[in-house]
Amino acid sequence: MTDVHILTIDLAKRSFHICATSPGGVVPCNRTMSRAKLEAHLCEQAPCIVAMEACTTSHSWRRFAQASGHATFQELHERNDHRRH
């Protein structure tokens, strides 16, 4: 995928909707994929910011994204909170 800055994921049980955004605001990818394809996509994707909703499965997907080299929105938020103190 070309130059993705933010990758948003809408989590569900069987299908996941992803929307990729470039630094200029262009949407190069907006599609639905299965759990296996999402795992493969996160492994193949160049490091970017991954944002997702807060739900039961988001913690495991956040850890998977971080293990694949991505920064997650929650991780960035925690870093900013530590800088304020």
MODELLER restraints for C-alpha pairs under 7 A, 6 or more apart:
rsr = mdl.restraints
at = mdl.atoms
rsr.add(forms.Gaussian(group=physical.xy_distance, feature=features.Distance(at['CA:1:A'], at['CA:45:A']), mean=6.81, stdev=0.5))
rsr.add(forms.Gaussian(group=physical.xy_distance, feature=features.Distance(at['CA:3:A'], at['CA:22:A']), mean=5.85, stdev=0.5))
rsr.add(forms.Gaussian(group=physical.xy_distance, feature=features.Distance(at['CA:4:A'], at['CA:20:A']), mean=6.08, stdev=0.5))
rsr.add(forms.Gaussian(group=physical.xy_distance, feature=features.Distance(at['CA:4:A'], at['CA:21:A']), mean=5.64, stdev=0.5))
rsr.add(forms.Gaussian(group=physical.xy_distance, feature=features.Distance(at['CA:4:A'], at['CA:22:A']), mean=4.60, stdev=0.5))
rsr.add(forms.Gaussian(group=physical.xy_distance, feature=features.Distance(at['CA:4:A'], at['CA:48:A']), mean=6.53, stdev=0.5))
rsr.add(forms.Gaussian(group=physical.xy_distance, feature=features.Distance(at['CA:5:A'], at['CA:21:A']), mean=5.84, stdev=0.5))
rsr.add(forms.Gaussian(group=physical.xy_distance, feature=features.Distance(at['CA:5:A'], at['CA:22:A']), mean=4.92, stdev=0.5))
rsr.add(forms.Gaussian(group=physical.xy_distance, feature=features.Distance(at['CA:5:A'], at['CA:23:A']), mean=5.39, stdev=0.5))
rsr.add(forms.Gaussian(group=physical.xy_distance, feature=features.Distance(at['CA:5:A'], at['CA:48:A']), mean=5.31, stdev=0.5))
rsr.add(forms.Gaussian(group=physical.xy_distance, feature=features.Distance(at['CA:5:A'], at['CA:49:A']), mean=6.25, stdev=0.5))
rsr.add(forms.Gaussian(group=physical.xy_distance, feature=features.Distance(at['CA:6:A'], at['CA:20:A']), mean=5.87, stdev=0.5))
rsr.add(forms.Gaussian(group=physical.xy_distance, feature=features.Distance(at['CA:6:A'], at['CA:21:A']), mean=5.25, stdev=0.5))
rsr.add(forms.Gaussian(group=physical.xy_distance, feature=features.Distance(at['CA:6:A'], at['CA:22:A']), mean=6.80, stdev=0.5))
rsr.add(forms.Gaussian(group=physical.xy_distance, feature=features.Distance(at['CA:6:A'], at['CA:48:A']), mean=5.90, stdev=0.5))
rsr.add(forms.Gaussian(group=physical.xy_distance, feature=features.Distance(at['CA:6:A'], at['CA:49:A']), mean=4.76, stdev=0.5))
rsr.add(forms.Gaussian(group=physical.xy_distance, feature=features.Distance(at['CA:6:A'], at['CA:50:A']), mean=5.89, stdev=0.5))
rsr.add(forms.Gaussian(group=physical.xy_distance, feature=features.Distance(at['CA:7:A'], at['CA:18:A']), mean=6.84, stdev=0.5))
rsr.add(forms.Gaussian(group=physical.xy_distance, feature=features.Distance(at['CA:7:A'], at['CA:19:A']), mean=5.82, stdev=0.5))
rsr.add(forms.Gaussian(group=physical.xy_distance, feature=features.Distance(at['CA:7:A'], at['CA:20:A']), mean=4.43, stdev=0.5))
rsr.add(forms.Gaussian(group=physical.xy_distance, feature=features.Distance(at['CA:7:A'], at['CA:21:A']), mean=6.36, stdev=0.5))
rsr.add(forms.Gaussian(group=physical.xy_distance, feature=features.Distance(at['CA:7:A'], at['CA:49:A']), mean=6.13, stdev=0.5))
rsr.add(forms.Gaussian(group=physical.xy_distance, feature=features.Distance(at['CA:7:A'], at['CA:50:A']), mean=4.80, stdev=0.5))
rsr.add(forms.Gaussian(group=physical.xy_distance, feature=features.Distance(at['CA:7:A'], at['CA:51:A']), mean=6.22, stdev=0.5))
rsr.add(forms.Gaussian(group=physical.xy_distance, feature=features.Distance(at['CA:8:A'], at['CA:18:A']), mean=5.61, stdev=0.5))
rsr.add(forms.Gaussian(group=physical.xy_distance, feature=features.Distance(at['CA:8:A'], at['CA:19:A']), mean=5.26, stdev=0.5))
rsr.add(forms.Gaussian(group=physical.xy_distance, feature=features.Distance(at['CA:8:A'], at['CA:20:A']), mean=6.34, stdev=0.5))
rsr.add(forms.Gaussian(group=physical.xy_distance, feature=features.Distance(at['CA:8:A'], at['CA:50:A']), mean=5.76, stdev=0.5))
rsr.add(forms.Gaussian(group=physical.xy_distance, feature=features.Distance(at['CA:8:A'], at['CA:51:A']), mean=4.70, stdev=0.5))
rsr.add(forms.Gaussian(group=physical.xy_distance, feature=features.Distance(at['CA:8:A'], at['CA:52:A']), mean=5.69, stdev=0.5))
rsr.add(forms.Gaussian(group=physical.xy_distance, feature=features.Distance(at['CA:9:A'], at['CA:16:A']), mean=6.74, stdev=0.5))
rsr.add(forms.Gaussian(group=physical.xy_distance, feature=features.Distance(at['CA:9:A'], at['CA:17:A']), mean=5.75, stdev=0.5))
rsr.add(forms.Gaussian(group=physical.xy_distance, feature=features.Distance(at['CA:9:A'], at['CA:18:A']), mean=4.56, stdev=0.5))
rsr.add(forms.Gaussian(group=physical.xy_distance, feature=features.Distance(at['CA:9:A'], at['CA:19:A']), mean=6.64, stdev=0.5))
rsr.add(forms.Gaussian(group=physical.xy_distance, feature=features.Distance(at['CA:9:A'], at['CA:51:A']), mean=6.35, stdev=0.5))
rsr.add(forms.Gaussian(group=physical.xy_distance, feature=features.Distance(at['CA:9:A'], at['CA:52:A']), mean=5.01, stdev=0.5))
rsr.add(forms.Gaussian(group=physical.xy_distance, feature=features.Distance(at['CA:10:A'], at['CA:16:A']), mean=5.74, stdev=0.5))
rsr.add(forms.Gaussian(group=physical.xy_distance, feature=features.Distance(at['CA:10:A'], at['CA:17:A']), mean=5.05, stdev=0.5))
rsr.add(forms.Gaussian(group=physical.xy_distance, feature=features.Distance(at['CA:10:A'], at['CA:18:A']), mean=6.36, stdev=0.5))
rsr.add(forms.Gaussian(group=physical.xy_distance, feature=features.Distance(at['CA:10:A'], at['CA:52:A']), mean=6.19, stdev=0.5))
rsr.add(forms.Gaussian(group=physical.xy_distance, feature=features.Distance(at['CA:10:A'], at['CA:53:A']), mean=6.71, stdev=0.5))
rsr.add(forms.Gaussian(group=physical.xy_distance, feature=features.Distance(at['CA:11:A'], at['CA:17:A']), mean=6.98, stdev=0.5))
rsr.add(forms.Gaussian(group=physical.xy_distance, feature=features.Distance(at['CA:14:A'], at['CA:34:A']), mean=6.18, stdev=0.5))
rsr.add(forms.Gaussian(group=physical.xy_distance, feature=features.Distance(at['CA:14:A'], at['CA:35:A']), mean=6.41, stdev=0.5))
rsr.add(forms.Gaussian(group=physical.xy_distance, feature=features.Distance(at['CA:15:A'], at['CA:32:A']), mean=6.45, stdev=0.5))
rsr.add(forms.Gaussian(group=physical.xy_distance, feature=features.Distance(at['CA:15:A'], at['CA:33:A']), mean=5.56, stdev=0.5))
rsr.add(forms.Gaussian(group=physical.xy_distance, feature=features.Distance(at['CA:15:A'], at['CA:34:A']), mean=4.73, stdev=0.5))
rsr.add(forms.Gaussian(group=physical.xy_distance, feature=features.Distance(at['CA:15:A'], at['CA:35:A']), mean=6.42, stdev=0.5))
rsr.add(forms.Gaussian(group=physical.xy_distance, feature=features.Distance(at['CA:16:A'], at['CA:32:A']), mean=5.45, stdev=0.5))
rsr.add(forms.Gaussian(group=physical.xy_distance, feature=features.Distance(at['CA:16:A'], at['CA:33:A']), mean=5.33, stdev=0.5))
rsr.add(forms.Gaussian(group=physical.xy_distance, feature=features.Distance(at['CA:16:A'], at['CA:34:A']), mean=6.11, stdev=0.5))
rsr.add(forms.Gaussian(group=physical.xy_distance, feature=features.Distance(at['CA:16:A'], at['CA:35:A']), mean=6.93, stdev=0.5))
rsr.add(forms.Gaussian(group=physical.xy_distance, feature=features.Distance(at['CA:17:A'], at['CA:31:A']), mean=5.69, stdev=0.5))
rsr.add(forms.Gaussian(group=physical.xy_distance, feature=features.Distance(at['CA:17:A'], at['CA:32:A']), mean=4.23, stdev=0.5))
rsr.add(forms.Gaussian(group=physical.xy_distance, feature=features.Distance(at['CA:17:A'], at['CA:33:A']), mean=6.38, stdev=0.5))
rsr.add(forms.Gaussian(group=physical.xy_distance, feature=features.Distance(at['CA:18:A'], at['CA:30:A']), mean=5.75, stdev=0.5))
rsr.add(forms.Gaussian(group=physical.xy_distance, feature=features.Distance(at['CA:18:A'], at['CA:31:A']), mean=5.62, stdev=0.5))
rsr.add(forms.Gaussian(group=physical.xy_distance, feature=features.Distance(at['CA:18:A'], at['CA:32:A']), mean=6.21, stdev=0.5))
rsr.add(forms.Gaussian(group=physical.xy_distance, feature=features.Distance(at['CA:19:A'], at['CA:29:A']), mean=5.63, stdev=0.5))
rsr.add(forms.Gaussian(group=physical.xy_distance, feature=features.Distance(at['CA:19:A'], at['CA:30:A']), mean=4.34, stdev=0.5))
rsr.add(forms.Gaussian(group=physical.xy_distance, feature=features.Distance(at['CA:19:A'], at['CA:31:A']), mean=6.66, stdev=0.5))
rsr.add(forms.Gaussian(group=physical.xy_distance, feature=features.Distance(at['CA:20:A'], at['CA:27:A']), mean=5.75, stdev=0.5))
rsr.add(forms.Gaussian(group=physical.xy_distance, feature=features.Distance(at['CA:20:A'], at['CA:28:A']), mean=6.16, stdev=0.5))
rsr.add(forms.Gaussian(group=physical.xy_distance, feature=features.Distance(at['CA:20:A'], at['CA:29:A']), mean=5.13, stdev=0.5))
rsr.add(forms.Gaussian(group=physical.xy_distance, feature=features.Distance(at['CA:20:A'], at['CA:30:A']), mean=6.42, stdev=0.5))
rsr.add(forms.Gaussian(group=physical.xy_distance, feature=features.Distance(at['CA:21:A'], at['CA:27:A']), mean=4.70, stdev=0.5))
rsr.add(forms.Gaussian(group=physical.xy_distance, feature=features.Distance(at['CA:21:A'], at['CA:28:A']), mean=6.52, stdev=0.5))
rsr.add(forms.Gaussian(group=physical.xy_distance, feature=features.Distance(at['CA:42:A'], at['CA:65:A']), mean=6.46, stdev=0.5))
rsr.add(forms.Gaussian(group=physical.xy_distance, feature=features.Distance(at['CA:42:A'], at['CA:68:A']), mean=6.61, stdev=0.5))
rsr.add(forms.Gaussian(group=physical.xy_distance, feature=features.Distance(at['CA:43:A'], at['CA:68:A']), mean=5.49, stdev=0.5))
rsr.add(forms.Gaussian(group=physical.xy_distance, feature=features.Distance(at['CA:47:A'], at['CA:69:A']), mean=5.56, stdev=0.5))
rsr.add(forms.Gaussian(group=physical.xy_distance, feature=features.Distance(at['CA:47:A'], at['CA:70:A']), mean=4.70, stdev=0.5))
rsr.add(forms.Gaussian(group=physical.xy_distance, feature=features.Distance(at['CA:48:A'], at['CA:70:A']), mean=5.27, stdev=0.5))
rsr.add(forms.Gaussian(group=physical.xy_distance, feature=features.Distance(at['CA:48:A'], at['CA:71:A']), mean=6.22, stdev=0.5))
rsr.add(forms.Gaussian(group=physical.xy_distance, feature=features.Distance(at['CA:49:A'], at['CA:70:A']), mean=5.98, stdev=0.5))
rsr.add(forms.Gaussian(group=physical.xy_distance, feature=features.Distance(at['CA:49:A'], at['CA:71:A']), mean=4.82, stdev=0.5))
rsr.add(forms.Gaussian(group=physical.xy_distance, feature=features.Distance(at['CA:49:A'], at['CA:72:A']), mean=5.45, stdev=0.5))
rsr.add(forms.Gaussian(group=physical.xy_distance, feature=features.Distance(at['CA:49:A'], at['CA:73:A']), mean=6.60, stdev=0.5))
rsr.add(forms.Gaussian(group=physical.xy_distance, feature=features.Distance(at['CA:50:A'], at['CA:70:A']), mean=6.61, stdev=0.5))
rsr.add(forms.Gaussian(group=physical.xy_distance, feature=features.Distance(at['CA:50:A'], at['CA:71:A']), mean=6.16, stdev=0.5))
rsr.add(forms.Gaussian(group=physical.xy_distance, feature=features.Distance(at['CA:50:A'], at['CA:72:A']), mean=4.72, stdev=0.5))
rsr.add(forms.Gaussian(group=physical.xy_distance, feature=features.Distance(at['CA:50:A'], at['CA:73:A']), mean=6.11, stdev=0.5))
rsr.add(forms.Gaussian(group=physical.xy_distance, feature=features.Distance(at['CA:51:A'], at['CA:72:A']), mean=5.86, stdev=0.5))
rsr.add(forms.Gaussian(group=physical.xy_distance, feature=features.Distance(at['CA:51:A'], at['CA:73:A']), mean=4.98, stdev=0.5))
rsr.add(forms.Gaussian(group=physical.xy_distance, feature=features.Distance(at['CA:62:A'], at['CA:72:A']), mean=6.52, stdev=0.5))
rsr.add(forms.Gaussian(group=physical.xy_distance, feature=features.Distance(at['CA:66:A'], at['CA:72:A']), mean=6.89, stdev=0.5))
